[in-house]
């Protein structure tokens, strides 16, 4: 399992949450995993030599996995699918050059399919050779399932994107490349815009046919469950609340709040980001009845059960993509984020091939007295003068005077600042921010980075050209004050329960409700996915009024996903809670629930 962070933190924050496999499902580890695959392959093949097809997500270490196979299945011949049938990497590079662009960070979203990276004649020839095999055989590599035969056992060797990123940073190359020492931003770009898009498209087509799912995140052993257990776990996950496995990352502006409150690795200088609900990059832990665990990409659930997870209307709007992102930005004892702006929808579609844009908001979990947020341009700012000052600042000799051009607003705990795309913004120092945003997350056009270099010692990319095409200059002091700051609306107040709408702005598609309570708050998904975070109080539990799922405990600052299929649920004081009051923020996609969204609550 890749996540090395211990759990839980001193506030109860669970860094290794899990979801259960169906009752009776087994999980095999190491030599027993390979023995089970071998047993199934022998049964499937009958009198023929066993055949195992292992389709690997790009990023899986093929040499290490081959070593595992030869050590545990010594009688098997190993055929490398990529060596046998993939196109030369030079040809693939030429094919995807338009997607990669010359930019260090941004590319153009690929709509390629995996067959475009392989020679069809060689695939057909390999298939004929496998039909005539004389020994037990394993075919291994990305796209190996393209040659499966009716008597083959099919295994998906999967890997979460966060683990892939860790390996890329440590020197691993992209798929079939030799770019070991290339800039990590360019490696990530190749994965984000090309490899992972093609790979997700491909693995989604084989989910229903795999016999085993293989966890490859560990560098010492493998974990395996059957395809039926995997599919069953995905179905079960949509029937109750769950959490993804969070991950945390340092940064040049990072702070100390998460390190202290969540008990992260104390040897790290800081932590800037915490990703607690980004299913594209987070993982899920599957847990068997005997306590064994394995790690899979959280995106597998989105791809396998999109309607049940997202809801019919959200799926109709976004497809199999999780549209809501919750993450942490920690500047407590740190510095300012880069001054930045995100692309307008038309720009992100036309320039990068993304379907929707990076609308955001900052919910203040905690802060010091001197904390501020930078938001919108000051009234009367001359756009040409500001852009010229930003360009001048890139020489390292003329710092950009941010306070002359950008509004600053003091912040306090539980403030919620709305940031529709096109609004210049950043968090100042000494804030702990819960970002409640649309899922796209790399489309940040940095305008000014306070003269810093990255943690790798290389200046972080500045994107003034992209930025100036997207800054909305009419979002000045008055407009921001009237539209993006302090937009809390009380919807109902009964006994100890108060429900408020805190955002987002009407230009953004996310609806955020905050519930304050001492005992409980009733909710209903109304057919659309809900994402909640406990922003006040030490512990609550989510329960089903009809007992459909077991009580689910949520600790302070934890983010939880409530699938659309859940329906009614209650958030109530936890059995071990000591706090007097509690508050949750809940995000959903506007216009995707059944019933009246503007009625006094998703509460019932």
N, C-alpha and C positions, 0 to 999 in steps of 0.2 A: 504494500500500500504506500502511495507516494507521499501523502501528507504526514510530515514528521512532527507536527505541532501537537503537544499533549492536550488532553481535554479532561475536565472542563476548566474554565477560568474561575477566579475567586467569586465572581458574581453568578456562577452557575452556567455561564455561556458555554454551550457545547460546541466544540470545534470538530467533532467527529459524529454528527448525527447519522442515523442509518434508517433504511426502510427494510421491511421483512420480506423474505422469500415466501412463497406459498407454503402452507403447512406440509411437512413431509419432504420438502425439497432438500437435496443434498448439495454440499459444496466440497469439491475435492481440491487438494493442495499438493503441489510438487509431484513426486513420483506417483501418488495415487491418482492425480489428475490425468497424467499420461496413460496410466493403466486403464482408466475408465474410457478414455478416447479410443485406445487400442481395442478394448473389449467390444465397444459399439461398432467399430470399423470391421472387426472380424465377423460379427453377426450380420452386418449389412452386406458384406461382400459374399457371404456364403462360401462356395468352393473356390472363389477367386482370391487372389492376394488382396489384403485390405488396402483401401485408398482413403486418405485423409486430405481434405482441402482446407488450408488455413489462410483465410483472407485477412490481411493485416492492414489496419489503419496506417496511413503515412505518418511516420514518427516512431513506429514500433522498431526496435533494434533487431533487424533480421539476423545478424550474425549471432547475437546472444540467444535468440529464440532457436536458431538452428542448432546451437550448442546444446540447448535443453533437449531438443528432439533426439539428437544423436546419442546423448547420454542416457535418455530414458526409453527410447525406442531404437535400440541399436540394429535391429533387423530391417529397418525401413530405409529405402532410398529417399533422398531429399532432393526435390526439384525446385529450383528458384524460378518462380513465375516471371519475375521481373527480368532476370537474365535471359530467360527463354523467349519472352514475347513482347516486352516493352520496347517502344521506339527509342532510338538513341536520344540521350538527353539534349543534344544540340538541336534535334528536330523539335522536341517538346519546348525548349526555350524559345525557338523561333515562333512556335504556335501561340505561346502565351505572352509574348513580348508586349503586345498591346495592353494586356491586363496588368503587367508589372509596371509599365511606364518607367521613366527615369527618376521619378520622385523617390525620395528616401523613405517616405511613410505611406503615401497613398497610391492605390492602384485602381483598376476598374474591375468590378465584380465579374467573375467568370461564370458562364453558363455551360461550360463543357461537360461532357459525360466521360466516364472512365474509358470507354472503348476507343475514344479518340487518342489515347496515350499508348495504345497497343496495336501490334500488327495482327490483323484478323487471320491471315494465312498461318502465322506461327501459332496462334491460339488453336486453330483447327488441327494443325499438325500435332500439337501437344496433346490434344484430346484423343487423336487416333493412337498416339503412343501409349497413353494411359489405358486405353481399351485393351492393349496387347501386353500390359505390364506382366512381368514374371516374378516380381518381388513386392512385398508391402511397400507402399509409396506414400510420401507426404509431399504435397505441392504447397509451397509457402510464398507469400508476398501479397502486396496490394493488388487487388483484381483477380486473385486466384480463383474465385467463385465463377469466373467467366468460363472455366473449363470443366466445371463439375459434371460428373456423370451420375446416372441413377443409383449406382451402388456406392457412391462416395459419402463419407461423413463430412459435413461442412461445419467448420469452426470459424467464428469471427474473433480475431484478436484485436481488441479495442483499446483505445487510450484517450483520456480526457485532454482537452487542449491545454489546460494549465500545466499538466505534466510534460506535454510536448514543448511548451515554452521553456520550462526549466531545463530541458535537455538541449534545446537550441542555444540557450545562454551558456551552457556548459561546454559548447563546442560541437554539438551534433549538427550534421548538415540537414538541409531539406531533402525531400524524397529524390533519390538517385543523383544527388548533387555532390560536389566536392567543396562546398562553400563553408568549410569548418570554421574559418576565422572571419567570415563576413559580418558586417554590422548587423546586430540583432534586429534592428528595425527593418532591415531589408529581408532578413530571414522570415520575420513575422509577417511582413507584407505578402510574401509568396504563399505562406500558409493561409492567411486570412482571405486573400482575394482569389486564390486558385485552389490549392491542394485540399483545404478543408471543405470547400464548397462541393468539389467533385466527389470527395470521399463520403460526405454526408448523403449526397444524392445516391451514391452507389450502395452504401450499407443499408439505407432505408429499403432498397429493393430486395434485400436478402434476409431481413429480420424474420420473416415468416418461415424461412427455409432452414435456418441454422439449427444444427443439432447441439452445438455447445457455444457458450460465450466464454472467452478467455481474457482474464485480467492481466495486462502486461505492465502495469505501473511499477511493480516491484522489480528491483534489480537482482534479487536473489532467488525468487521462486515464482510460480504461476498459480493462479486460482481459477477454477472452472465450475460453471453450472451448466445444466442442460438448457437448450433453447426453450423448452417448455417452461422451466423455472424462471428464466429471464422474462419471457412474455407474460407469465403469470404475475411476476413482481411488478411489471410495468402497469398491468391492469389494476392490481391492488393499490398501487401508489396513487391512483386517481380517485380512490374511494375515501380518502381522509387527508388531513393536513400532513405536510412533510417539509423537511428542510434539505437543501443541498449542502455539500461540504464546503465551508468557506475557505478562502485562501487570502493571504496577506502579503503585501509587497512593500519594501522600503522605497523611498524617493527623496529627491533633493530638498523638498519642502516638508518632509514627513515629521510627525510629532510623536508624543509619548503616551497618549491617552489609551490607545488600544493595547500597547505593550503592557501597561499597568492594569487596566480594568479587565482585559481579556486574558491576561497572563500569557503573552506571546514570548518568543525566544528573547531573553534579556540580553543576549550577546549582540543582537542587531542594533545598529545605531538608532534607527527609528522605523516606524511603519507609516507609510503614506496612505496606502489603499487597503481596504478590506472588501472583498467581493463575496457577499452573502446571498445574492440572488442574481446571478448571470448564467443561466443554464447553458448558454453556448460554451462557456469556459469552465464552469464548476463541474464537480463530479457528484455522483450518488454512491453511497455505501450500501451494498446489499448484504443483509445479515441472515444467516441460516439459524435454525433452531438451536444448534450446538454452540452458537456464538461466533463461528467463523465469519469473516467479512471479506468482501472483494469490492474493488472500486471500478466504476464504469462512468462514462460521460453522462452528465445530466441531460444533454441534448438528445440522448437515446429515448428518454421518456417523451420529449416533445415530438420527436419523429414517429414514435410508435403509437402514441395515444393522443393525438392532437385535439380531437373533438372533445374527448372526455376531460382533458386537462384544461384546455383553453375555453371551451364552449363553442357552440355552433356559430354564433355571430362573430366572435373574435377570430375563429379559424377562417371564416369566410373573408374577413378583412385582411388577415396577415398570413394565412397559410400556416404551415407547420413551423412557426417561429414564435418564441416567447417574447411578447412585446414590451414587458415591464422590467426595469432594472432597479435593484436596490444595492447600493454599495456605500462604503464609508470613505470619507476624506478626513484625515487626521492631521491638523496643523497645530495641535496643542503643544506648545514649546517648540514649534517648528517655524516655517516661513510661509509666505504667500504662495498660492498656486500661480501658475503662469496666467497673465492676462490673456483672455481668449474669447473666441466666438465660434459658434457652431453653424454649419451650413443650413440655408433654407431648403425646404423640401425640393423645390424645383432644381436647385443647384446640386444637391446630393444625388438626385436621380440622373440629371444630365451629365454630371462630371464623373461620378463614381459607380453608377448603376445600382445604387441602393434604393429600396422601395420607399423608405420613410426616413426621417431625420432624427437628429440627436437633441430633441427637446429635453430640458432638464428642470430640476428644482433643488434647492438646498433646504433641508430640514435640520434645524440646529439641535443636536442632541445635548450638547454641552458647550461651554465657552468661558473664557475669562472676561473680565470687565472691559478690557481694551479691544475686544474683537470687533471686526467690521467685515462687511461684504462689499465688494466693488460691483456695481450693477448699473449699466446704461451710461450713456454719455451725458455730460453736463449740458444744460441748456445754453445755447449760444456758441457751442464748440464749432469751429470751422473744420469740416471733414478733411480738406486738403492739408491744412496745417497739422492736424493730428496724424494723418498718414505719413506726412513728411517727417514728423518727429519720431514716429515708430521706425521708419527706415534709417534715420540718422542714428538711432540707438543701437542698430546692429553692428556699428563699428567698435563697440565696446568702450568708447570714450565719452559718449553723451547719453547718460541714463534717461530713460523715458520718464517724464514727470507725471506719473499716473494720476495723482490727485488733482492736477490741473485740468484734466480732460474727463475723468471718470468719477461718477458719483460714489461716495462711500456712505454706507448706512450702518449704524451701530447694531449689533445683534445681541439677543438674549436667548436663553434656553427656550425651546419650543417655537421660536420664530420659524416661518416658512417663506422662503423667497422663491419666486417663480421666474423661470429663465427660458422663455420660448426662444427657439433658434433665431439667430441674428442679433441677439442682445449681448453686448460686451459685458464680461463678468469675470470674477474669480473670488474665491474665499481668501480672506486675509489670514494672518497668523492667529493662533490661539483659539481655534474653533474645532469642534468635532461635528462634522457634517454627515447626515444621512442623505445621500442623493437618491431622490425618487424621480426616475427618468425613463424615457424611451430607451429601448435596448441598444441601438447603435452606440458605440463607446470609443472608437478610435478617431472619430472625425472632429478632432479638436484643433482649431486653427490658432496656434499660439502667436500672439502679437508682441508680447514682451515677457521675458523670463527673468527679469530683475538681475541681469548680468551673470547668471549662473551657468555652470556646466552640469551635465548629467552625472549620475553615480558612477558611470564608466569613464568620467573625465572628458567626455566629448560634448561639445555644445549641443543642447537639445534643439531640434529643428524649429525654426521660426517660419510662419506661414502667412506673412503679411499680404501677399498677392491674393491668396484665397480669401483671407479675412476681409480685406477691404471690399471685396465683391459681395459680401454677405452682411456687413454691419448695417443695421437699421438705425439711421441717424436721427430719426424722429422719436426714438425711444430715449427721450431726454429726462431731465430731473422730474418734471411734472408728470410725464406719462408713466415713468417707472414708479413714482410714489403712488399714483392713482391706480395702477394696474398690477404691479408685481410685488408690492410690499404690504404686509398686514392685511391680506385678503381673507380673513377668517369670518365665516358666516355661521351663526348658530342656527341649526336646523330644528333642534328639539331639546327640551330639558325637562326631564321627569324624574322626581326623586333624586337619586344619586347618579343618574346617567345623563350626560350631556353629549350630544352629537353635533359636530361642526364640519363644515366644508372648508378646507384650507387651500384648495387649488385643484388642478393647476389652472393656468390661464386659458381662456377660451380658444387660443390658437394652438393649444396642446391637447392631445387626445386622452390624457390620463385624468381620472377623477380621484381625488384624495379626500377621505373622510377621517376625522379624528374622533375617537370616543373616549370620554373621561368617565370613570365609574369607580365605585367602591366595592360592588359585589359582582355584577355581571352586565354584559351587553350582548343582545341577541342580533344575529346577522343571518343573511341568506345570500348565497352566491347568485341567485336568480339566473343561473345558466351561464355565468362568465367567471373567469379565474379571478381570485382575490389574492393580493400579496399584503401581508401585515408585518409590522414591526412593533415590538413592545418598547415604547419610548419613555415610559414612566412606570415605576413599580418594579419589584424584584421578580415576581413569578405569577403567571396566569396559566390556565389550562383551557384548551379548546375541546368542547364536548359536543356530541351529537344528541339532539333531543330524542331521537328514536334509537340510539345505541348502535348506529351503523358503523362507527369506528370507536376505538378505545380512546379515553381521554389523552390528549396530547399536550405535554407541558412545554411552555415557552418561557424563557428567561429574558431578563432585561437585555435589550439591544439585539436579540435574535430576530431574524427574518423568517417568516413561515409562508409557504404557498398553500392556499386552499383551492383545490381544483374545482372547476365549474360543476362537475358532477356531484359535488358534496351536497349542495342545497343548503337547508337550514343548519346553523351551528351557533354555539354559544361560547363567548369568551368570558371566563369567570375567574375570580380570585383563586390562585393556586393553593393546593393543600398545605404547602410549606411557606406561604407568603407571609411576610412581616410588614409590608408596606400598607399605608392607610388608603392610598388611592392609586389608580392605574390609568394608563392611557395607551391606546394603540393608534397608529396611523394605518389606513387601509387604502390600497390603490387598486383600481380596476380600469377597464377601457370603456370610455363613455359610449353610450349607444349600443352596447352589446348585451345588456341584461334584459330579461323578460320582466315586464311590469314597469311601474313608474319609478324611474331613477330619482326623480326630484321629490318623491314622497319623503316623509321625515326619516327615513333610514332605509338602508339595507337592513336595519334592525327591524325585528318583528315583535 
